[in-house]
Amino acid sequence: MRGAGIQKSDFTETGVGCIHYGQIHTHYGTWADETLSFVNPEFAARLRKAHSGDLVIATTSEDDEAVAKAVAWLGDEDVAISTDAYIFRHTINPKYVSYFFQTEYFQSQKKPHITGTKVRRISGESLAKIRIPVPSDEEQERIVSILDKFDALVNDLSSGLPAEIRARRQQYEHYRDRLLTFREAA
């Protein structure tokens, strides 16, 4: 399903959560349970909605790799989506599907279906041709658990690599200051 148009001027401080396709490229990671933006309820009533567990897919980009970037919507409320985004409703583990959309296997399958020159896009019909390997529910959960841990290790600012880098920087500054502090000659 493709959403109706949401312009950035339609955003409000509160209201119904919405995901603009451009934000999939700039703000969202593998999954989200809160939206960055909102629209008023009357406007939202005219838009298509993603339900919890759906994949929201940006269908346009300026480069092939970002075409069909996806975010699994895991929020409690339905969320409005913009034009140039599709909703993939399925029965697969939502994070598993979203992680799959980041793989080389997915990239190689979508590449022949991308059209356009300056703005690159993929159609819903083309997306429907992409084969998604679907292991058992338990295996999907195992894969998601491992990938979530790696994601936290790489991206979580309070743990993982960013925290380790911050700790090493503090350690470096401490030893630098100690090594370069001299007693004054009497």
C-alpha positions as CSV (number, residue, x, y, z in Angstrom):
1,M,0.0,0.0,0.0
2,R,1.3,3.4,-0.8
3,G,0.6,6.5,1.4
4,A,-0.8,9.9,0.5
5,G,1.2,13.0,0.5
6,I,2.6,14.6,3.7
7,Q,4.5,17.8,3.4
8,K,6.8,19.0,6.1
9,S,4.4,22.0,6.5
10,D,1.7,19.5,7.6
11,F,3.7,18.5,10.7
12,T,2.3,19.5,14.1
13,E,3.6,19.5,17.7
14,T,1.2,16.7,18.7
15,G,-1.4,14.6,17.1
16,V,-1.2,11.3,15.1
17,G,2.4,10.0,14.6
18,C,3.6,10.0,11.1
19,I,6.6,8.7,9.2
20,H,7.8,10.8,6.3
21,Y,9.8,8.8,3.8
22,G,12.7,11.3,4.0
23,Q,12.9,10.6,7.8
24,I,13.4,6.9,7.0
25,H,16.7,7.9,5.4
26,T,17.8,10.4,8.0
27,H,16.2,9.6,11.4
28,Y,15.1,6.0,11.7
29,G,17.2,2.9,12.2
30,T,16.0,-0.7,11.9
31,W,12.9,-0.2,14.0
32,A,11.0,2.5,15.8
33,D,8.2,2.7,18.5
34,E,8.0,6.5,18.5
35,T,7.7,8.9,15.6
36,L,9.7,12.1,15.1
37,S,6.7,13.9,13.6
38,F,3.0,14.3,14.0
39,V,0.0,15.5,11.9
40,N,-3.4,16.6,13.0
41,P,-6.0,13.9,13.4
42,E,-8.3,15.2,10.6
43,F,-5.4,15.2,8.1
44,A,-4.3,11.7,9.4
45,A,-7.8,10.3,8.8
46,R,-7.1,10.7,5.0
47,L,-3.7,8.9,5.1
48,R,-2.8,5.2,5.0
49,K,-1.6,3.8,8.3
50,A,1.1,1.3,9.3
51,H,0.1,-1.0,12.1
52,S,2.5,-2.3,14.8
53,G,4.7,-4.9,13.1
54,D,4.4,-3.4,9.6
55,L,7.5,-2.5,7.6
56,V,7.5,1.1,6.3
57,I,9.7,1.3,3.2
58,A,11.0,4.5,1.5
59,T,10.6,3.9,-2.2
60,T,12.7,6.8,-3.5
61,S,16.3,8.0,-3.0
62,E,19.1,9.8,-4.8
63,D,21.2,6.6,-4.7
64,D,20.4,2.9,-5.3
65,E,21.6,1.7,-1.9
66,A,19.1,3.8,0.0
67,V,16.1,2.9,-2.3
68,A,13.8,0.7,-0.2
69,K,15.4,1.5,3.1
70,A,12.9,0.2,5.7
71,V,11.9,0.7,9.3
72,A,9.9,-1.8,11.3
73,W,7.1,0.1,13.1
74,L,6.7,-1.3,16.6
75,G,4.7,1.5,18.3
76,D,1.4,0.9,20.1
77,E,-0.6,3.2,17.9
78,D,-1.1,3.1,14.1
79,V,1.2,5.6,12.3
80,A,0.4,7.7,9.2
81,I,2.8,7.3,6.3
82,S,3.8,9.7,3.4
83,T,3.9,9.4,-0.3
84,D,7.0,7.6,-1.5
85,A,6.6,5.1,1.3
86,Y,5.0,1.6,1.2
87,I,3.6,-0.5,4.0
88,F,4.6,-4.1,4.0
89,R,2.1,-6.1,6.1
90,H,3.3,-9.6,6.9
91,T,3.5,-12.3,9.6
92,I,7.3,-12.4,9.9
93,N,9.3,-11.0,12.9
94,P,9.3,-7.3,12.0
95,K,12.9,-6.7,13.1
96,Y,14.0,-9.8,11.1
97,V,12.4,-8.3,7.9
98,S,13.9,-4.9,8.5
99,Y,17.3,-6.4,9.1
100,F,16.9,-8.5,5.9
101,F,16.3,-5.2,4.0
102,Q,19.8,-4.2,4.9
103,T,21.5,-7.3,3.5
104,E,23.6,-7.7,0.3
105,Y,21.1,-10.4,-0.8
106,F,18.3,-7.9,-0.6
107,Q,20.4,-5.2,-2.4
108,S,21.2,-7.6,-5.2
109,Q,17.6,-8.6,-5.7
110,K,16.2,-5.0,-5.8
111,K,19.0,-3.5,-8.0
112,P,17.5,-4.7,-11.4
113,H,14.1,-3.1,-10.4
114,I,15.3,0.4,-9.6
115,T,14.2,3.0,-12.2
116,G,14.8,6.8,-12.7
117,T,17.8,9.0,-13.3
118,K,18.2,11.8,-10.7
119,V,15.6,10.3,-8.3
120,R,15.8,6.6,-8.1
121,R,12.7,4.6,-7.2
122,I,11.3,1.1,-6.9
123,S,7.6,0.1,-7.4
124,G,5.4,-1.9,-5.2
125,E,5.1,-4.5,-7.9
126,S,8.9,-4.8,-8.1
127,L,9.2,-5.0,-4.3
128,A,6.7,-7.9,-4.3
129,K,9.1,-9.9,-6.5
130,I,11.9,-9.9,-3.9
131,R,12.3,-13.2,-2.1
132,I,12.7,-13.1,1.6
133,P,14.1,-16.2,3.3
134,V,11.8,-17.1,6.2
135,P,13.3,-19.5,8.8
136,S,11.3,-20.7,11.8
137,D,9.9,-18.2,14.3
138,E,12.6,-19.3,16.8
139,E,15.4,-18.9,14.3
140,Q,14.1,-15.4,13.4
141,E,14.1,-14.5,17.1
142,R,17.6,-15.8,17.5
143,I,18.9,-13.9,14.5
144,V,17.2,-10.7,15.7
145,S,18.6,-11.1,19.2
146,I,22.2,-11.4,17.9
147,L,21.7,-8.4,15.5
148,D,20.2,-6.3,18.2
149,K,23.2,-6.9,20.4
150,F,25.6,-5.9,17.5
151,D,23.5,-2.8,16.7
152,A,23.7,-1.7,20.4
153,L,27.4,-2.4,20.5
154,V,27.9,-0.2,17.4
155,N,25.3,2.5,17.9
156,D,24.2,2.9,21.5
157,L,25.8,6.0,22.9
158,S,25.7,4.7,26.5
159,S,27.3,1.4,25.8
160,G,29.3,-0.4,23.1
161,L,31.8,1.2,20.9
162,P,30.8,4.9,21.5
163,A,31.2,4.4,25.2
164,E,34.4,2.6,24.8
165,I,35.8,5.4,22.5
166,R,34.7,7.9,25.1
167,A,36.5,5.9,27.9
168,R,39.7,5.6,25.9
169,R,39.6,9.3,25.1
170,Q,39.4,10.1,28.8
171,Q,42.2,7.7,29.5
172,Y,44.3,9.2,26.8
173,E,43.7,12.8,28.2
174,H,44.5,11.6,31.7
175,Y,47.9,10.1,30.7
176,R,48.7,12.9,28.3
177,D,48.2,15.4,31.1
178,R,50.3,13.3,33.6
179,L,53.1,12.8,31.0
180,L,53.2,16.4,30.1
181,T,53.1,17.9,33.6
182,F,56.5,18.8,34.8
183,R,57.7,20.0,38.2
184,E,59.2,23.4,38.0
185,A,63.0,23.5,38.5
186,A,64.0,25.1,41.8
